[in-house]
Amino acid sequence: MVENDIFRALADPTRRLIFEKLASGGMNASALREGIGVSQPAISQHLGVLRDARLVREERRGRFVHYEVDPDGVALIAGWLAKYRAYWPARMDALRGVLKEMDP
C-alpha cells in the first residue's frame, strides 16, 4: 500500500527535514545536505526512500540531479487525510460538550 510507504518514509526525522527543505523549492543533493549534518551517501539513501514512496522526483540537469517534491505523492497524503477530516468536527463538538460539563 502506497500510504504505508509514505508514512514509513516520513517517520524518519532526517527524511522529514529533507522533504520540508524540498517543499520550499527544488535543489540538488549538495544543497540539501547543507545544515543537515549527514554524509552525501546518507542523503542519497534518504532521497531514494522518499523517491520510492513517491514523495520526491528527480531530474538530471547536466552533471547534477535536481530533486523536488512530487505533487502526486502529496496528493496521496491529502487524499488519505481527507478520509479522516470528516470525523474531527464531531469529535471537537463532543470534546466541547465534555469540557462544558466539567466547568464549575
C-alpha positions in Angstrom: 0.0 0.0 0.0 1.5 3.3 -1.0 0.3 5.2 2.1 2.4 2.8 4.2 5.4 3.7 2.2 4.7 7.4 2.6 4.3 7.3 6.3 7.3 4.9 6.7 9.4 7.4 4.7 8.2 10.4 6.7 8.7 8.6 10.1 12.4 9.4 9.9 13.2 12.9 11.2 16.0 13.4 8.6 13.8 12.5 5.7 11.1 14.9 7.1 13.7 17.6 7.2 14.8 16.8 3.6 11.1 16.8 2.5 10.5 20.1 4.2 13.5 21.7 2.5 12.4 20.4 -0.9 8.9 21.8 -0.2 10.4 25.3 -0.2 11.9 24.7 -3.6 13.8 22.1 -5.6 17.5 21.7 -5.2 20.4 19.2 -5.7 21.7 16.8 -3.1 24.6 19.0 -2.2 22.3 21.9 -1.4 20.0 19.6 0.6 22.9 18.4 2.7 23.7 21.9 4.0 22.6 22.3 7.6 21.5 18.7 8.0 24.8 17.2 9.1 24.7 13.9 7.3 27.0 12.5 4.6 26.4 12.6 0.9 25.7 8.8 0.7 23.2 9.2 3.6 21.4 12.0 1.8 21.3 9.8 -1.4 19.8 6.9 0.6 17.2 9.2 2.2 16.3 10.6 -1.2 15.9 7.1 -2.5 13.4 6.2 0.2 11.5 9.4 -0.5 11.6 8.7 -4.2 10.4 5.1 -3.8 7.5 6.5 -1.6 6.6 8.8 -4.5 7.2 11.9 -2.4 10.2 13.2 -4.3 11.0 13.2 -8.0 14.3 13.8 -9.7 15.5 15.3 -13.0 19.0 15.2 -14.3 20.4 18.7 -15.3 23.8 18.3 -16.8 26.1 16.8 -14.1 23.6 17.4 -11.3 20.4 15.7 -10.3 17.7 18.2 -9.3 15.2 17.0 -6.7 11.7 18.4 -5.9 8.5 17.4 -4.1 6.3 15.1 -6.2 2.8 16.6 -6.3 1.3 13.2 -6.9 2.7 11.9 -3.6 1.4 15.0 -1.8 -2.0 14.4 -3.4 -1.9 10.8 -1.9 -1.3 12.2 1.6 -4.1 14.8 1.1 -6.5 12.1 -0.1 -5.7 9.9 2.9 -6.2 12.8 5.4 -9.4 13.8 3.7 -11.0 10.5 4.6 -10.5 11.3 8.3 -11.2 15.0 8.2 -14.9 14.4 8.4 -14.6 12.9 11.9 -12.9 15.9 13.5 -15.8 18.4 13.7 -18.0 15.8 15.6 -15.1 14.9 17.9 -14.4 18.6 18.7 -18.1 19.2 19.4 -18.1 16.2 21.8 -15.0 17.5 23.5 -16.5 20.9 23.9 -19.5 19.3 25.5 -17.4 17.3 27.9 -15.4 20.4 28.8 -18.6 22.5 29.4 -19.9 19.8 31.7 -16.6 19.9 33.7 -16.8 23.7 34.2 -18.0 24.6 37.7 
